[in-house]
């Protein structure tokens, strides 16, 4: 569902990505760990079409992102560290707007159901987004992904700044999406949350994917040790 084939990206003299190969199946959550500048965000941006790779190819649902950028975007949703929503609109209105942009028209009850599954009750759904916490904005973003029927989800530091309760709730939402067959690629610094939510964990260093581990084969402490030894 998400695939990279010999993906390279160079900015001037800086090699941001070097020969990245990746294959993420439906229902899998793949977490990328690495220090700042390791290439995590560049990887995601190549799949989103925000940057063009210097060499290699990125695919979403079998579609070459460089060759068919508009078509590839029909199959994805993206949650950055801070989800961009219209602050003067309610959560419900934001969901209605973004789902219509994606070509879907839902009744009010259907929209409220998406938001409820994402953890926002009707009272919260009718409030302006300007009153939302970061955790609530992330939940609204998840509801948008569900309404768009996205087959792939890309996340860049989504739990940064969340309190433990909100971070745990967000992790459970990701697992729910994965159970529905969504392929998830998440860049994060949160080793312990990655261990909890991921199917596989990749470690990046200086633009290279230097290690990949099955999440259930390592404890959180073992993962931390491997990470520190790798980077």
Z-matrix of the N, CA and C atoms (Angstrom, degrees):
N
C 1 1.459
C 2 1.534 1 111.60
N 3 1.345 2 116.72 1 -39.70
C 4 1.461 3 122.94 2 173.60
C 5 1.521 4 106.77 3 -123.23
N 6 1.328 5 116.78 4 123.19
C 7 1.467 6 118.73 5 -176.38
C 8 1.523 7 110.73 6 -143.14
N 9 1.322 8 115.53 7 140.43
C 10 1.460 9 123.15 8 172.59
C 11 1.521 10 107.98 9 -122.72
N 12 1.320 11 115.83 10 135.28
C 13 1.464 12 121.26 11 179.27
C 14 1.524 13 109.11 12 -124.19
N 15 1.330 14 115.19 13 107.72
C 16 1.468 15 122.39 14 176.85
C 17 1.534 16 111.38 15 49.38
N 18 1.325 17 114.60 16 50.19
C 19 1.456 18 120.98 17 -175.12
C 20 1.530 19 110.39 18 -80.22
N 21 1.330 20 115.59 19 128.45
C 22 1.462 21 122.81 20 177.32
C 23 1.521 22 108.54 21 -126.82
N 24 1.332 23 116.60 22 146.51
C 25 1.458 24 121.12 23 171.13
C 26 1.519 25 109.00 24 -146.06
N 27 1.327 26 115.01 25 124.78
C 28 1.461 27 121.21 26 179.19
C 29 1.523 28 109.51 27 -121.21
N 30 1.329 29 115.52 28 133.30
C 31 1.450 30 122.22 29 171.58
C 32 1.529 31 107.29 30 -111.79
N 33 1.318 32 117.18 31 100.73
C 34 1.458 33 119.73 32 -176.94
C 35 1.511 34 110.49 33 61.03
N 36 1.326 35 116.08 34 -119.89
C 37 1.465 36 120.86 35 179.32
C 38 1.526 37 113.03 36 -91.03
N 39 1.329 38 116.38 37 1.26
C 40 1.459 39 120.46 38 -176.88
C 41 1.520 40 111.02 39 -99.28
N 42 1.320 41 116.54 40 124.49
C 43 1.461 42 122.22 41 176.77
C 44 1.523 43 107.87 42 -90.64
N 45 1.341 44 116.87 43 99.01
C 46 1.459 45 121.04 44 -176.96
C 47 1.518 46 112.76 45 -78.82
N 48 1.333 47 116.43 46 -33.30
C 49 1.465 48 122.51 47 175.52
C 50 1.519 49 108.60 48 -136.53
N 51 1.327 50 115.53 49 139.13
C 52 1.459 51 119.58 50 -179.72
C 53 1.525 52 110.49 51 -135.24
N 54 1.323 53 115.32 52 109.49
C 55 1.464 54 123.31 53 173.34
C 56 1.523 55 112.25 54 51.88
N 57 1.334 56 115.65 55 53.83
C 58 1.458 57 120.74 56 179.37
C 59 1.521 58 110.47 57 -81.53
N 60 1.327 59 116.51 58 124.80
C 61 1.458 60 123.14 59 173.48
C 62 1.520 61 108.09 60 -121.54
N 63 1.322 62 114.70 61 130.32
C 64 1.462 63 119.37 62 -172.29
C 65 1.520 64 108.86 63 -152.94
N 66 1.328 65 116.36 64 143.51
C 67 1.460 66 120.80 65 177.60
C 68 1.528 67 107.70 66 -146.61
N 69 1.326 68 115.89 67 115.07
C 70 1.464 69 121.61 68 -176.99
C 71 1.518 70 108.40 69 -118.11
N 72 1.318 71 116.74 70 122.53
C 73 1.457 72 122.95 71 -174.33
C 74 1.529 73 111.19 72 -85.91
N 75 1.334 74 117.53 73 161.47
C 76 1.465 75 120.35 74 172.99
C 77 1.523 76 110.53 75 -56.61
N 78 1.313 77 116.54 76 136.04
C 79 1.457 78 121.18 77 179.16
C 80 1.511 79 114.39 78 84.19
N 81 1.329 80 117.66 79 3.03
C 82 1.458 81 121.43 80 -178.96
C 83 1.524 82 110.57 81 -102.55
N 84 1.320 83 116.41 82 141.55
C 85 1.457 84 122.85 83 173.72
C 86 1.528 85 107.36 84 -111.93
N 87 1.319 86 115.45 85 113.31
C 88 1.461 87 121.59 86 -178.61
C 89 1.524 88 107.48 87 -109.18
N 90 1.329 89 116.80 88 119.13
C 91 1.461 90 121.64 89 179.82
C 92 1.523 91 110.21 90 -103.44
N 93 1.316 92 115.64 91 132.37
C 94 1.461 93 122.06 92 176.00
C 95 1.518 94 109.29 93 -101.99
N 96 1.326 95 116.00 94 122.59
C 97 1.454 96 122.42 95 175.32
C 98 1.529 97 109.06 96 -108.72
N 99 1.308 98 115.84 97 152.63
C 100 1.462 99 120.07 98 177.05
C 101 1.512 100 110.32 99 162.93
N 102 1.310 101 116.08 100 159.21
C 103 1.449 102 120.43 101 179.25
C 104 1.524 103 110.68 102 -70.77
N 105 1.325 104 116.67 103 168.24
C 106 1.451 105 120.33 104 174.22
C 107 1.527 106 109.69 105 -56.74
N 108 1.327 107 115.89 106 133.60
C 109 1.459 108 119.81 107 -179.11
C 110 1.509 109 114.47 108 86.21
N 111 1.339 110 117.42 109 4.31
C 112 1.467 111 120.24 110 -178.76
C 113 1.518 112 112.86 111 -75.30
N 114 1.341 113 117.12 112 -19.37
C 115 1.461 114 120.27 113 179.09
C 116 1.516 115 114.55 114 116.62
N 117 1.328 116 117.98 115 4.84
C 118 1.463 117 120.83 116 -176.67
C 119 1.530 118 111.98 117 -63.81
N 120 1.315 119 116.13 118 -52.30
C 121 1.463 120 119.98 119 -177.98
C 122 1.518 121 111.16 120 -67.40
N 123 1.324 122 118.06 121 -37.88
C 124 1.462 123 120.74 122 176.86
C 125 1.522 124 110.65 123 -60.46
N 126 1.318 125 116.85 124 -39.71
C 127 1.462 126 120.71 125 176.93
C 128 1.519 127 110.80 126 -58.10
N 129 1.318 128 116.41 127 -50.07
C 130 1.465 129 120.66 128 -179.84
C 131 1.524 130 110.50 129 -62.32
N 132 1.329 131 117.06 130 -42.52
C 133 1.465 132 120.58 131 -178.28
C 134 1.519 133 112.37 132 -63.87
N 135 1.324 134 117.68 133 -30.59
C 136 1.470 135 120.16 134 175.49
C 137 1.524 136 110.84 135 -66.28
N 138 1.320 137 117.22 136 -39.87
C 139 1.461 138 120.32 137 178.03
C 140 1.525 139 111.75 138 -70.12
N 141 1.315 140 117.01 139 -33.70
C 142 1.459 141 120.73 140 -179.91
C 143 1.528 142 112.32 141 -78.11
N 144 1.333 143 116.79 142 -13.60
C 145 1.449 144 120.07 143 -176.82
C 146 1.510 145 113.42 144 81.73
N 147 1.339 146 117.01 145 11.61
C 148 1.463 147 120.41 146 178.16
C 149 1.524 148 111.31 147 -72.13
N 150 1.325 149 116.57 148 -29.94
C 151 1.467 150 121.55 149 175.47
C 152 1.526 151 108.08 150 -132.46
N 153 1.321 152 115.38 151 149.49
C 154 1.453 153 120.82 152 178.02
C 155 1.526 154 109.07 153 -93.73
N 156 1.329 155 118.06 154 131.57
C 157 1.465 156 119.52 155 177.42
C 158 1.518 157 111.26 156 -65.56
N 159 1.321 158 116.13 157 148.79
C 160 1.457 159 120.82 158 176.12
C 161 1.526 160 110.69 159 -73.52
N 162 1.326 161 116.32 160 -28.19
C 163 1.468 162 122.47 161 176.61
C 164 1.523 163 107.48 162 -160.08
N 165 1.315 164 116.01 163 161.61
C 166 1.458 165 120.42 164 179.58
C 167 1.518 166 112.21 165 85.24
N 168 1.336 167 115.34 166 -178.76
C 169 1.462 168 120.42 167 -174.92
C 170 1.533 169 111.17 168 -136.88
N 171 1.336 170 113.91 169 148.63
C 172 1.461 171 121.86 170 173.70
C 173 1.523 172 107.99 171 -118.65
N 174 1.322 173 116.43 172 133.73
C 175 1.462 174 121.78 173 -177.52
C 176 1.525 175 110.76 174 -123.86
N 177 1.329 176 115.58 175 142.09
C 178 1.457 177 122.65 176 170.75
C 179 1.521 178 107.33 177 -127.18
N 180 1.313 179 115.82 178 118.49
C 181 1.469 180 121.35 179 -177.77
C 182 1.524 181 111.10 180 53.25
N 183 1.335 182 115.92 181 38.34
C 184 1.449 183 121.76 182 177.60
C 185 1.515 184 114.54 183 82.05
N 186 1.322 185 117.98 184 0.94
C 187 1.462 186 122.49 185 -177.49
C 188 1.526 187 109.45 186 -98.22
N 189 1.313 188 116.69 187 128.57
C 190 1.459 189 122.33 188 177.12
C 191 1.525 190 108.37 189 -72.17
N 192 1.331 191 116.36 190 115.06
C 193 1.461 192 121.19 191 -174.21
C 194 1.524 193 111.59 192 -61.21
N 195 1.324 194 117.82 193 -39.11
C 196 1.463 195 120.97 194 -178.55
C 197 1.522 196 112.10 195 -68.50
N 198 1.330 197 116.27 196 -34.92
C 199 1.456 198 120.96 197 -176.68
C 200 1.530 199 112.91 198 -84.58
N 201 1.335 200 116.59 199 -33.19
C 202 1.473 201 120.92 200 -178.12
C 203 1.530 202 109.96 201 -134.09
N 204 1.329 203 116.68 202 67.74
C 205 1.478 204 119.74 203 -175.28
C 206 1.524 205 113.95 204 -62.75
N 207 1.319 206 117.46 205 -39.63
C 208 1.466 207 120.10 206 -178.51
C 209 1.517 208 110.59 207 -69.06
N 210 1.325 209 116.94 208 -44.85
C 211 1.467 210 120.99 209 -179.98
C 212 1.523 211 110.97 210 -63.49
N 213 1.333 212 117.53 211 -40.49
C 214 1.466 213 120.11 212 -178.24
C 215 1.524 214 111.36 213 -64.08
N 216 1.333 215 116.76 214 -33.14
C 217 1.466 216 120.36 215 -177.74
C 218 1.530 217 112.72 216 -69.84
N 219 1.327 218 117.08 217 -17.96
C 220 1.462 219 120.01 218 177.87
C 221 1.520 220 111.51 219 -67.41
N 222 1.324 221 116.72 220 -18.24
C 223 1.455 222 120.85 221 -173.99
C 224 1.530 223 113.04 222 -106.78
N 225 1.321 224 117.42 223 8.44
C 226 1.467 225 118.39 224 -174.76
C 227 1.514 226 112.48 225 -131.28
N 228 1.319 227 113.82 226 160.25
C 229 1.465 228 122.53 227 167.98
C 230 1.521 229 106.88 228 -134.36
N 231 1.320 230 115.51 229 151.88
C 232 1.462 231 121.10 230 -174.60
C 233 1.515 232 109.72 231 -133.67
N 234 1.329 233 115.57 232 128.53
C 235 1.458 234 122.11 233 174.21
C 236 1.514 235 109.29 234 -118.96
N 237 1.332 236 117.98 235 106.98
C 238 1.460 237 120.68 236 174.90
C 239 1.522 238 110.25 237 -77.15
N 240 1.320 239 115.56 238 -178.41
C 241 1.464 240 119.84 239 179.51
C 242 1.522 241 111.19 240 -58.05
N 243 1.322 242 116.87 241 -39.46
C 244 1.462 243 122.05 242 174.99
C 245 1.527 244 107.62 243 -118.88
N 246 1.327 245 117.27 244 113.74
C 247 1.459 246 121.82 245 -177.70
C 248 1.527 247 109.18 246 -71.03
N 249 1.335 248 115.87 247 125.19
C 250 1.459 249 121.02 248 -177.56
C 251 1.528 250 109.58 249 -86.81
N 252 1.327 251 115.65 250 111.70
C 253 1.454 252 122.81 251 177.23
C 254 1.525 253 108.70 252 -128.72
N 255 1.321 254 116.52 253 165.14
C 256 1.461 255 120.33 254 178.22
C 257 1.527 256 109.04 255 -81.52
N 258 1.340 257 118.44 256 113.13
C 259 1.468 258 121.09 257 -171.37
C 260 1.517 259 114.30 258 -65.97
N 261 1.335 260 117.94 259 -27.97
C 262 1.459 261 120.29 260 -177.34
C 263 1.529 262 112.82 261 -86.12
N 264 1.329 263 116.16 262 -3.96
C 265 1.461 264 120.69 263 175.20
C 266 1.523 265 109.31 264 -100.87
N 267 1.300 266 116.05 265 156.96
C 268 1.468 267 120.42 266 176.02
C 269 1.518 268 109.88 267 -76.23
N 270 1.311 269 115.41 268 169.16
C 271 1.457 270 119.56 269 174.97
C 272 1.520 271 110.86 270 -59.31
N 273 1.331 272 116.51 271 -41.05
C 274 1.461 273 121.59 272 178.59
C 275 1.524 274 111.11 273 -62.20
N 276 1.334 275 116.74 274 -44.75
C 277 1.463 276 120.46 275 -178.59
C 278 1.527 277 111.38 276 -66.84
N 279 1.332 278 117.12 277 -38.49
C 280 1.459 279 119.93 278 175.43
C 281 1.518 280 110.66 279 -61.16
N 282 1.315 281 116.22 280 -44.56
C 283 1.460 282 120.38 281 -179.35
C 284 1.524 283 110.76 282 -63.27
N 285 1.310 284 116.54 283 -42.72
C 286 1.460 285 120.39 284 178.28
C 287 1.529 286 111.17 285 -61.64
N 288 1.328 287 116.32 286 -44.17
C 289 1.457 288 120.92 287 -178.07
C 290 1.525 289 111.49 288 -63.61
N 291 1.336 290 116.84 289 -50.41
C 292 1.465 291 119.56 290 -175.51
C 293 1.526 292 112.13 291 -70.88
N 294 1.317 293 117.81 292 -32.31
C 295 1.462 294 119.40 293 177.49
C 296 1.529 295 110.48 294 -70.33
N 297 1.328 296 117.26 295 -34.47
C 298 1.468 297 119.79 296 176.99
C 299 1.527 298 110.81 297 -69.39
N 300 1.328 299 116.72 298 -37.35
C 301 1.464 300 119.45 299 175.44
C 302 1.524 301 111.01 300 -57.70
N 303 1.333 302 115.86 301 -34.08
C 304 1.466 303 120.86 302 -179.65
C 305 1.522 304 112.41 303 -84.05
N 306 1.360 305 116.60 304 0.25
C 307 1.452 306 120.17 305 176.06
C 308 1.513 307 115.59 306 95.03
N 309 1.345 308 117.20 307 13.38
C 310 1.458 309 120.89 308 -178.81
C 311 1.523 310 110.19 309 -112.88
N 312 1.320 311 116.27 310 138.61
C 313 1.467 312 121.68 311 176.79
C 314 1.524 313 108.39 312 -122.39
N 315 1.309 314 114.90 313 120.82
C 316 1.466 315 120.47 314 -177.62
C 317 1.528 316 110.12 315 -120.99
N 318 1.320 317 114.52 316 150.89
C 319 1.465 318 120.11 317 170.84
C 320 1.529 319 109.17 318 -73.17
N 321 1.332 320 115.11 319 161.89
C 322 1.463 321 120.35 320 -178.03
C 323 1.524 322 111.24 321 -55.68
N 324 1.324 323 116.88 322 -42.95
C 325 1.461 324 120.46 323 -179.03
C 326 1.517 325 112.62 324 -62.39
N 327 1.318 326 116.51 325 -36.47
C 328 1.466 327 120.56 326 178.44
C 329 1.528 328 110.48 327 -67.90
N 330 1.333 329 116.32 328 -41.47
C 331 1.462 330 120.38 329 178.57
C 332 1.520 331 110.79 330 -63.58
N 333 1.328 332 116.17 331 -43.27
C 334 1.465 333 120.10 332 178.21
C 335 1.528 334 110.75 333 -62.56
N 336 1.322 335 116.62 334 -34.40
C 337 1.468 336 120.04 335 179.39
C 338 1.525 337 110.78 336 -65.95
N 339 1.343 338 117.74 337 -41.44
C 340 1.463 339 120.50 338 176.34
C 341 1.531 340 110.09 339 -59.54
N 342 1.317 341 115.89 340 -46.03
C 343 1.462 342 120.23 341 -178.35
C 344 1.523 343 111.51 342 -65.52
N 345 1.326 344 116.25 343 -36.38
C 346 1.464 345 119.39 344 179.32
C 347 1.519 346 111.24 345 -67.28
N 348 1.327 347 116.91 346 -41.98
C 349 1.465 348 120.16 347 176.48
C 350 1.527 349 110.03 348 -60.55
N 351 1.328 350 116.39 349 -35.75
C 352 1.465 351 120.87 350 179.74
C 353 1.528 352 112.58 351 -78.10
N 354 1.333 353 117.46 352 -5.38
C 355 1.456 354 120.12 353 175.54
C 356 1.507 355 115.84 354 103.14
N 357 1.336 356 117.48 355 13.50
C 358 1.462 357 121.08 356 178.21
C 359 1.524 358 109.13 357 -114.76
N 360 1.331 359 116.95 358 116.96
C 361 1.459 360 119.79 359 179.78
C 362 1.527 361 110.11 360 -76.37
N 363 1.329 362 116.23 361 177.86
C 364 1.465 363 119.63 362 -173.82
C 365 1.521 364 112.21 363 -62.74
N 366 1.326 365 116.90 364 -38.86
C 367 1.462 366 119.20 365 179.74
C 368 1.530 367 110.67 366 -60.91
N 369 1.326 368 116.83 367 -42.90
C 370 1.461 369 120.63 368 178.43
C 371 1.527 370 110.81 369 -68.15
N 372 1.327 371 116.54 370 -38.39
C 373 1.462 372 121.16 371 -178.03
C 374 1.524 373 111.68 372 -62.42
N 375 1.316 374 117.21 373 -29.64
C 376 1.463 375 121.26 374 -176.96
C 377 1.525 376 112.98 375 -90.55
N 378 1.330 377 116.95 376 -4.86
C 379 1.468 378 120.67 377 177.20
C 380 1.522 379 111.10 378 -82.03
N 381 1.341 380 115.80 379 153.89
C 382 1.455 381 119.89 380 174.35
C 383 1.523 382 110.25 381 -66.18
N 384 1.315 383 115.11 382 143.04
C 385 1.458 384 120.40 383 -179.04
C 386 1.528 385 111.26 384 -64.33
N 387 1.312 386 117.69 385 -23.58
C 388 1.471 387 120.68 386 178.39
C 389 1.517 388 111.96 387 -61.00
N 390 1.333 389 117.04 388 -18.32
C 391 1.469 390 121.17 389 178.63
C 392 1.526 391 112.32 390 -94.67
N 393 1.332 392 117.68 391 -2.09
C 394 1.460 393 121.31 392 -174.12
C 395 1.531 394 111.55 393 -79.00
N 396 1.323 395 115.21 394 145.89
C 397 1.459 396 121.36 395 167.08
C 398 1.527 397 108.60 396 -75.90
N 399 1.336 398 115.68 397 170.56
C 400 1.463 399 118.62 398 177.71
C 401 1.523 400 110.83 399 -61.52
N 402 1.330 401 117.17 400 -40.75
C 403 1.459 402 120.30 401 179.25
C 404 1.513 403 112.29 402 -60.99
N 405 1.316 404 117.05 403 -38.13
C 406 1.467 405 120.84 404 178.60
C 407 1.521 406 110.89 405 -68.62
N 408 1.335 407 116.72 406 -37.26
C 409 1.457 408 119.67 407 177.35
C 410 1.529 409 110.83 408 -64.86
N 411 1.330 410 116.37 409 -37.90
C 412 1.462 411 119.54 410 177.51
C 413 1.527 412 110.71 411 -64.67
N 414 1.316 413 116.37 412 -38.96
C 415 1.465 414 119.67 413 178.41
C 416 1.527 415 110.81 414 -64.96
N 417 1.332 416 116.38 415 -39.79
C 418 1.467 417 119.60 416 176.59
C 419 1.529 418 109.99 417 -62.41
N 420 1.335 419 116.28 418 -38.65
C 421 1.464 420 120.39 419 177.12
C 422 1.516 421 112.21 420 -62.27
N 423 1.324 422 116.49 421 -40.47
C 424 1.465 423 120.67 422 176.69
C 425 1.520 424 110.47 423 -63.90
N 426 1.335 425 116.96 424 -41.61
C 427 1.467 426 120.22 425 177.75
C 428 1.522 427 110.87 426 -60.01
N 429 1.328 428 117.44 427 -39.92
C 430 1.464 429 121.17 428 177.35
C 431 1.523 430 110.60 429 -62.68
N 432 1.329 431 116.38 430 -42.64
C 433 1.469 432 119.93 431 178.36
C 434 1.526 433 110.87 432 -60.57
N 435 1.329 434 116.89 433 -41.15
C 436 1.454 435 120.31 434 179.19
C 437 1.523 436 111.31 435 -66.64
N 438 1.341 437 116.30 436 -42.69
C 439 1.465 438 120.20 437 -178.85
C 440 1.521 439 111.60 438 -66.08
N 441 1.330 440 116.51 439 -32.22
C 442 1.465 441 120.82 440 177.78
C 443 1.528 442 111.82 441 -76.69
N 444 1.346 443 115.90 442 -9.06
C 445 1.466 444 121.82 443 -176.78
C 446 1.528 445 110.43 444 56.81
N 447 1.314 446 114.81 445 40.82
C 448 1.464 447 120.66 446 -178.40
C 449 1.522 448 110.32 447 -64.67
N 450 1.320 449 116.30 448 136.43
C 451 1.455 450 121.31 449 177.48
C 452 1.525 451 112.04 450 -89.53
N 453 1.332 452 115.17 451 -18.16
C 454 1.463 453 120.17 452 178.74
C 455 1.523 454 109.05 453 -133.55
N 456 1.319 455 115.27 454 147.32
C 457 1.462 456 121.02 455 -179.64
C 458 1.514 457 108.74 456 -133.28
N 459 1.338 458 115.91 457 129.02
C 460 1.456 459 122.81 458 179.68
C 461 1.525 460 108.82 459 -115.53
N 462 1.333 461 115.44 460 130.70
C 463 1.456 462 120.29 461 -176.76
C 464 1.521 463 109.94 462 -132.03
N 465 1.326 464 115.74 463 134.37
C 466 1.461 465 121.25 464 179.88
C 467 1.524 466 108.68 465 -119.81
N 468 1.320 467 116.45 466 104.97
C 469 1.468 468 123.84 467 -179.23
C 470 1.532 469 111.89 468 52.38
N 471 1.328 470 118.58 469 51.45
C 472 1.473 471 119.57 470 -174.12
C 473 1.529 472 114.45 471 -70.35
N 474 1.328 473 118.11 472 -22.32
C 475 1.476 474 119.47 473 -177.48
C 476 1.519 475 112.57 474 -99.15
N 477 1.331 476 117.55 475 1.79
C 478 1.463 477 120.31 476 178.84
C 479 1.528 478 110.15 477 -62.01
N 480 1.328 479 116.44 478 125.64
C 481 1.455 480 120.85 479 178.33
C 482 1.511 481 115.01 480 85.25
N 483 1.336 482 117.61 481 -3.38
C 484 1.461 483 119.69 482 176.85
C 485 1.519 484 110.09 483 -83.05
N 486 1.342 485 116.26 484 144.34
C 487 1.454 486 118.62 485 174.26
C 488 1.527 487 108.79 486 -73.61
N 489 1.335 488 118.15 487 165.35
C 490 1.475 489 119.90 488 -174.96
C 491 1.522 490 114.06 489 -55.81
N 492 1.333 491 117.52 490 -38.74
C 493 1.467 492 120.07 491 -179.69
C 494 1.524 493 110.81 492 -65.50
N 495 1.336 494 117.05 493 -47.00
C 496 1.456 495 120.94 494 -179.62
C 497 1.525 496 110.90 495 -65.56
N 498 1.335 497 116.65 496 -37.80
C 499 1.461 498 120.75 497 178.76
C 500 1.514 499 110.81 498 -64.58
N 501 1.322 500 116.85 499 -41.07
C 502 1.467 501 120.96 500 178.75
C 503 1.525 502 111.04 501 -65.81
N 504 1.333 503 116.85 502 -41.87
C 505 1.464 504 120.44 503 178.37
C 506 1.528 505 110.60 504 -61.97
N 507 1.331 506 115.65 505 -40.19
C 508 1.458 507 120.07 506 179.74
C 509 1.527 508 110.35 507 -65.06
N 510 1.320 509 117.22 508 -40.96
C 511 1.458 510 120.96 509 178.61
C 512 1.525 511 111.14 510 -60.78
N 513 1.322 512 116.88 511 -40.28
C 514 1.463 513 120.49 512 178.82
C 515 1.525 514 111.08 513 -65.28
N 516 1.340 515 116.80 514 -36.32
C 517 1.461 516 120.08 515 177.34
C 518 1.530 517 111.23 516 -63.56
N 519 1.334 518 115.78 517 -41.43
C 520 1.461 519 119.27 518 178.27
C 521 1.521 520 110.85 519 -61.35
N 522 1.312 521 116.67 520 -41.78
C 523 1.464 522 120.05 521 178.79
C 524 1.529 523 111.22 522 -62.95
N 525 1.329 524 116.65 523 -36.96
C 526 1.459 525 120.75 524 177.51
C 527 1.522 526 110.86 525 -63.40
N 528 1.333 527 116.58 526 -43.80
C 529 1.457 528 120.44 527 177.94
C 530 1.530 529 110.90 528 -62.53
N 531 1.320 530 116.35 529 -43.28
C 532 1.461 531 120.19 530 179.64
C 533 1.528 532 110.98 531 -62.00
N 534 1.310 533 116.98 532 -39.17
C 535 1.461 534 120.49 533 177.60
C 536 1.524 535 112.10 534 -62.23
N 537 1.335 536 116.00 535 -25.32
C 538 1.462 537 121.04 536 177.21
C 539 1.526 538 112.21 537 -88.09
N 540 1.346 539 116.99 538 5.55
C 541 1.455 540 120.73 539 174.46
C 542 1.506 541 116.34 540 95.95
N 543 1.338 542 117.78 541 7.02
C 544 1.459 543 120.68 542 178.45
C 545 1.531 544 109.34 543 -76.56
N 546 1.322 545 116.90 544 136.22
C 547 1.467 546 122.18 545 174.13
C 548 1.521 547 108.06 546 -91.39
N 549 1.334 548 116.71 547 129.48
C 550 1.464 549 121.54 548 -172.86
C 551 1.526 550 110.11 549 -120.61
N 552 1.330 551 115.84 550 131.09
C 553 1.469 552 122.07 551 170.91
C 554 1.516 553 107.64 552 -120.00
N 555 1.334 554 116.07 553 118.06
C 556 1.453 555 120.96 554 -176.07
C 557 1.518 556 111.00 555 -124.94
N 558 1.330 557 116.57 556 125.19
C 559 1.459 558 122.40 557 172.12
C 560 1.518 559 108.14 558 -93.37
N 561 1.325 560 116.91 559 131.91
C 562 1.459 561 119.80 560 -175.18
C 563 1.520 562 111.29 561 -156.14
N 564 1.335 563 114.84 562 157.22
C 565 1.459 564 121.69 563 169.65
C 566 1.536 565 110.99 564 -100.89
N 567 1.321 566 115.47 565 -7.26
C 568 1.462 567 121.05 566 -172.60
C 569 1.539 568 109.73 567 -84.58
N 570 1.327 569 116.00 568 92.63
C 571 1.464 570 121.58 569 -176.89
C 572 1.522 571 111.41 570 -60.26
N 573 1.316 572 116.55 571 -44.04
C 574 1.460 573 119.78 572 -173.71
C 575 1.532 574 111.78 573 -72.03
N 576 1.342 575 117.18 574 -36.58
C 577 1.453 576 119.14 575 176.30
C 578 1.528 577 110.46 576 -70.77
N 579 1.321 578 117.20 577 -36.22
C 580 1.462 579 120.57 578 176.57
C 581 1.524 580 110.27 579 -60.69
N 582 1.313 581 117.05 580 -44.26
C 583 1.470 582 121.40 581 179.22
C 584 1.526 583 110.47 582 -61.44
N 585 1.320 584 116.72 583 -36.26
C 586 1.462 585 120.31 584 -177.31
C 587 1.521 586 112.50 585 -72.87
N 588 1.333 587 117.14 586 -40.22
C 589 1.455 588 119.95 587 -168.59
C 590 1.526 589 113.66 588 -100.22
N 591 1.330 590 118.16 589 -25.37
C 592 1.461 591 121.07 590 -169.14
C 593 1.525 592 113.55 591 -78.06
N 594 1.330 593 114.74 592 153.45
C 595 1.454 594 122.53 593 165.21
C 596 1.525 595 109.04 594 -85.52
N 597 1.347 596 114.79 595 -48.98
C 598 1.463 597 121.61 596 174.40
C 599 1.525 598 109.54 597 -130.28
N 600 1.320 599 114.83 598 154.88
C 601 1.462 600 121.40 599 -179.58
C 602 1.518 601 108.83 600 -128.26
N 603 1.324 602 116.24 601 126.50
C 604 1.455 603 121.81 602 176.02
C 605 1.513 604 110.45 603 -108.17
N 606 1.310 605 117.03 604 143.75
C 607 1.458 606 122.27 605 178.17
C 608 1.520 607 108.70 606 -114.72
N 609 1.336 608 115.85 607 125.81
C 610 1.457 609 121.19 608 -178.53
C 611 1.525 610 110.57 609 -108.46
N 612 1.329 611 114.32 610 145.78
C 613 1.467 612 121.22 611 175.86
C 614 1.522 613 108.51 612 -147.26
N 615 1.316 614 115.76 613 123.39
C 616 1.468 615 122.02 614 176.27
C 617 1.526 616 112.07 615 51.38
N 618 1.337 617 115.72 616 44.67
C 619 1.457 618 121.08 617 175.90
C 620 1.512 619 116.22 618 83.36
N 621 1.328 620 117.29 619 -0.08
C 622 1.461 621 121.01 620 -178.52
C 623 1.530 622 110.73 621 -113.42
N 624 1.311 623 115.38 622 142.00
C 625 1.458 624 120.93 623 170.68
C 626 1.523 625 106.79 624 -84.51
N 627 1.327 626 116.03 625 100.75
C 628 1.468 627 119.93 626 -169.01
C 629 1.521 628 113.27 627 -94.78
N 630 1.329 629 117.98 628 -14.21
C 631 1.465 630 119.74 629 179.88
C 632 1.524 631 109.29 630 -158.46
N 633 1.331 632 116.22 631 146.02
C 634 1.463 633 122.77 632 174.66
C 635 1.523 634 107.59 633 -135.05
N 636 1.333 635 116.66 634 131.55
C 637 1.459 636 121.69 635 -177.36
C 638 1.528 637 110.31 636 -131.07
N 639 1.319 638 115.51 637 144.44
C 640 1.462 639 120.33 638 168.20
C 641 1.523 640 107.75 639 -70.69
N 642 1.315 641 117.05 640 126.49
C 643 1.463 642 120.18 641 -173.93
C 644 1.519 643 112.61 642 -62.02
N 645 1.326 644 117.32 643 -35.54
C 646 1.461 645 119.74 644 -175.64
C 647 1.526 646 113.09 645 -79.00
N 648 1.331 647 116.91 646 -1.72
C 649 1.464 648 119.73 647 178.88
C 650 1.528 649 112.21 648 -95.29
N 651 1.332 650 116.76 649 -2.44
C 652 1.463 651 121.12 650 -179.53
C 653 1.517 652 109.90 651 -130.99
N 654 1.326 653 116.17 652 140.35
C 655 1.454 654 119.41 653 168.76
C 656 1.528 655 107.98 654 -76.09
N 657 1.331 656 116.61 655 167.61
C 658 1.465 657 120.31 656 178.05
C 659 1.524 658 110.91 657 -60.03
N 660 1.319 659 117.16 658 -40.23
C 661 1.468 660 120.44 659 179.48
C 662 1.521 661 111.50 660 -67.60
N 663 1.343 662 116.47 661 -39.06
C 664 1.464 663 119.77 662 177.62
C 665 1.525 664 110.59 663 -65.74
N 666 1.330 665 116.68 664 -39.81
C 667 1.455 666 120.50 665 178.33
C 668 1.523 667 110.84 666 -63.56
N 669 1.317 668 116.30 667 -42.23
C 670 1.466 669 119.59 668 178.54
C 671 1.529 670 110.37 669 -60.92
N 672 1.316 671 116.49 670 -42.04
C 673 1.467 672 120.17 671 179.45
C 674 1.525 673 110.84 672 -63.98
N 675 1.335 674 116.93 673 -45.52
C 676 1.466 675 121.05 674 178.97
C 677 1.518 676 110.34 675 -62.14
N 678 1.321 677 116.43 676 -41.51
C 679 1.458 678 120.58 677 -179.63
C 680 1.533 679 110.92 678 -61.80
N 681 1.300 680 116.40 679 -48.02
C 682 1.475 681 120.41 680 -178.01
C 683 1.527 682 110.83 681 -64.98
N 684 1.318 683 117.16 682 -35.55
C 685 1.466 684 120.38 683 178.25
C 686 1.528 685 111.86 684 -70.95
N 687 1.340 686 115.61 685 -28.53
C 688 1.465 687 120.87 686 -174.99
C 689 1.522 688 111.98 687 -83.05
N 690 1.339 689 116.79 688 -42.89
C 691 1.463 690 119.07 689 -175.19
C 692 1.523 691 111.34 690 -86.09
